[in-house]
Amino acid sequence: MCESSVYLKKGKEESLVMQNVAAILPVSDGKFLLKGLLGERMEIAGQIDEINLMGHKIIIRSME
């Protein structure tokens, strides 16, 4: 499987937001819609900081 986990980074800390993310869609400036493998949906605000395809990890940096 090729799904990834999305983490939100605030300062130096990362917290898991969603696992098994199959798609990330920009919905507006600084906001993304995460779509899970089983149809879960979540909107998150921030900026993409890192995409590690081999590690199946995506980090979104909080703008707060």
C-alpha positions as CSV (number, residue, x, y, z in Angstrom):
1,M,0.0,0.0,0.0
2,C,1.1,3.5,-0.7
3,E,-0.9,5.5,1.8
4,S,0.9,8.0,4.1
5,S,0.6,9.4,7.5
6,V,0.1,13.2,7.9
7,Y,1.7,15.0,10.8
8,L,1.2,18.6,12.0
9,K,4.4,20.4,13.0
10,K,4.2,23.2,15.6
11,G,7.7,24.5,16.5
12,K,9.8,21.4,16.7
13,E,7.0,19.0,17.8
14,E,5.1,16.8,15.3
15,S,1.7,15.3,16.1
16,L,-0.1,12.6,14.0
17,V,-3.2,14.1,12.3
18,M,-4.3,11.2,10.1
19,Q,-3.1,7.8,9.0
20,N,-3.7,6.0,5.7
21,V,-4.1,9.2,3.7
22,A,-4.7,8.5,0.1
23,A,-5.0,12.1,-1.3
24,I,-4.3,15.6,-0.3
25,L,-6.2,18.4,-2.1
26,P,-5.7,22.2,-1.8
27,V,-9.0,23.8,-0.9
28,S,-7.9,27.3,-0.4
29,D,-4.8,29.3,0.4
30,G,-3.1,27.5,3.2
31,K,-5.8,24.8,3.7
32,F,-5.8,21.2,2.5
33,L,-8.4,18.4,2.4
34,L,-7.0,15.1,3.6
35,K,-8.9,12.0,2.2
36,G,-8.4,8.7,3.9
37,L,-8.3,5.2,2.4
38,L,-11.8,4.4,3.9
39,G,-13.4,7.7,3.0
40,E,-12.4,9.8,6.0
41,R,-12.1,13.5,5.3
42,M,-10.3,16.2,7.3
43,E,-9.4,19.8,6.6
44,I,-6.1,21.1,7.9
45,A,-4.5,24.5,7.7
46,G,-0.8,25.0,7.2
47,Q,2.0,24.7,4.7
48,I,3.5,21.5,3.4
49,D,7.0,21.2,5.0
50,E,8.1,17.8,3.8
51,I,6.9,14.9,1.7
52,N,8.8,11.6,2.3
53,L,7.4,9.1,-0.2
54,M,9.7,6.3,0.8
55,G,8.8,6.8,4.5
56,H,5.1,7.4,3.8
57,K,5.2,10.6,5.9
58,I,3.9,14.1,5.1
59,I,4.6,17.0,7.4
60,I,2.4,20.1,7.4
61,R,3.8,23.1,9.3
62,S,1.2,25.0,11.3
63,M,1.0,28.7,10.5
64,E,-0.1,29.6,14.0
